[in-house]
Amino acid sequence: MSNAPTPSGTPDSASPTLPDGAAHPAAPGTTEQLSHGLRTRHLTMMGLGSAIGAGLFLGSGVGIATAGPAVLVSYAVAGLLVILVMRMLAEMASAVPSSGSFSVYAETALGRWAGFTMGWLYWFTLIMVLGAEITGASQIVSGWVPGVPQWVVALVFVAVFAVVNLWGVKHFGEFEFWFAFIKVAAIVAFLVIGVLLVLGWLPGTDPVGTTNIFGDPASLAGFAPHGLPGIAAGLLVVVFAFGGIEIVTIAAAEAREPQKAIVTATRSIVWRILFFYVGAVAIMALVLPWDAPELLSGPFVAVLDLAGLPGAARLMEAVVVVALLSAFNANVYGTSRMAFSLAGRGDGHRALTKVSPTGVPWVAVLLSVFFGLVSVGLNWLLPGEVLGILLNAVGSALLVIWVFIAVSQLRLRPRLEAAAGGADKMTLRMWAYPGLTWATLAGLAGLIVLMLFDDAARVQLASTLVLVGVIVGIYAVRSRLRGRAGATRPS
C-alpha cells in the first residue's frame, strides 16, 4: 500500500491525514493553494446539474423504446447502484476532502498505479465528453442563426467558459448554480404539467389512466413488452445517465466547510436525481405508448405537445442547450482539478500545479480547454472514424471508476474508523459495511456480464479495457524510467 496522501493529495487542503502513512509531499517547489469559495448550495446544484443533462432530455425516450414502461425498473436499479456508490464516495470524501477525489482514495487503498490510472482515465473521459457537449450545443444554436458557422458558435462557447473557469471558483460556482437551477426548474415544471395532463386537469384533456403503462391488466406484456431481456437492455441504456454526480466530491475540497458541505450535498442529491429521472420517465410512459416514434425524436417535446403548449419544441431546445453548456462548464472544472491533483502527487507535469492569484489552477484549466477544442475538431473532421473509437473507449469508463470506488472504500473503511476514533464518530458512513459494499460490487459485476451479451456494449467495454491497459502501461513505463534515472543519479 502506498503512503497515505494528504486529504487532497495536493497542496490544496490541510485536514488530518489517514493513519498508517505519511503525507505525500506537494510537487517540488509548489506552495500554491486552491481557494475555498464554494458554498453548500453550489455543491448541491453542481451535482444535480451534472447528472441532469442531455441524457435525460434526449435519451430517456431511447430507454422507454428499449424496455417499454418497465424501463422504470431499469432506472430504479441503476439509481440504487448510484446511490450506494455515492454513499461510499461521500464517506471517504467527508473524512478526507480532496480535489483528486476517487483517484486519491484509489492510490491510498491500492497503490500509486491505481491513483494514476483512475485520475487520467477520468480526465480523458471528460475531455472526450467536452467535445460531444460543445458540438451538440453549437449544432442547435447554429440552427437558430443559420448565417453563423457552427465552428464559430463552438469557439465562442469555449472562450466564454474558459473565462468563467479562470475567473475564480466562487464565480464559477455561482454561474453553475444558476445554470443548474434552470435545468432543475425545467424538470419541476415538466413534472407539474405532466401530472396535470395525467389527471386530465388541463383544458381539452381527459385522465389518461394506466393503459399505456400496463396494457392488458391480465398480463405484464404491456408493462414489459420485451420481458427481462428488455429491462436488462434498458439498464445498459440508462445506467450511465447518472454520471457526473461525482464532481461534488471533487469540488468539496474548495468548499468553505468541506466536511459539512459534502455530507449535506450528497445526502440530498442522489434522492432528488432519482426522483427527477423516475418521475419524468413515468410521466412519458403514462401519456404515450412505449413504441410511439415521438419518444425517440424528443420525449419532453412530445409530452408538452400533448399538453397543448405552443413553442414546446423551441423551449426544450433552449433547455437542452443550457444542459449541455452547464455540463461542459462543470466538466472543464472537473478535468482541471483532477489534473491539478495528479500533478501535485507527481503524476503530471509540474506546470499543472500553477495557481492564479484567485486560487484557480489556470494551466490545468487551459489544458482542458485546449483538448476540448481538439475534441471538437475531431467531432467536425472525423465524426464516424477516430471520434467513434474514442467515444467507445470512454463509454464504460464510469463503470470502471465505480468499481474502484467500491474497492477503495472496502479497504479504507477500517483506517477511516481508526482516524475518527470509532465508526460512530465518523462524519458519514456507508450503510451496512461491508455487506452492502460487496453487494454493490456484485451489482456492478452483473452490469459487466450484461454488457458482454450486448453487441454495442461489448465493444464499449472492450475499448474501455484497452484504454485502461494503455494508461496502466504508461504508468509502468514511466515508473521504470524514473527508477533508472534514480539509479544512475550520483549520490
Secondary structure by P-SEA (a helix, b strand, c coil): cccccccccccccccccccccccccccccccbbbbccccaaaaaaaaaaaaacccccccaaaaaaacccaaaaaaaaaaaaaaaaaaaaaaaaaacccccaaaaaaaacccaaaaaaaaaaaaaaaaaaaaaaaaaaaaaaaaacccccaaaaaaaaaaaaaaaaaccaaaaaaaaaaaaaaaaaaaaaaaaaaaaaaaccccccccccccccccccccccccccccaaaaaaaaaaccccccccccccccccccccaaaaaaaaaacaaaaaaaaaaaaaaaaaaccccccccccccaaaaaaaaacccaaaaaaaaaaaaaaaaaaaaaaaaaaaaaaaaaaacccccccccccccccaaaaaaaaaaaaaaaaaaaacccccaaaaaaaaacaaaaaaaaaaaaaaaaaaaaaaaaacccccccccccccaaaaaaaaaaaaaaaaaaaacaaaaaaaaaaaaaaaaaaaaaaaaaaaaaaaaaaccc
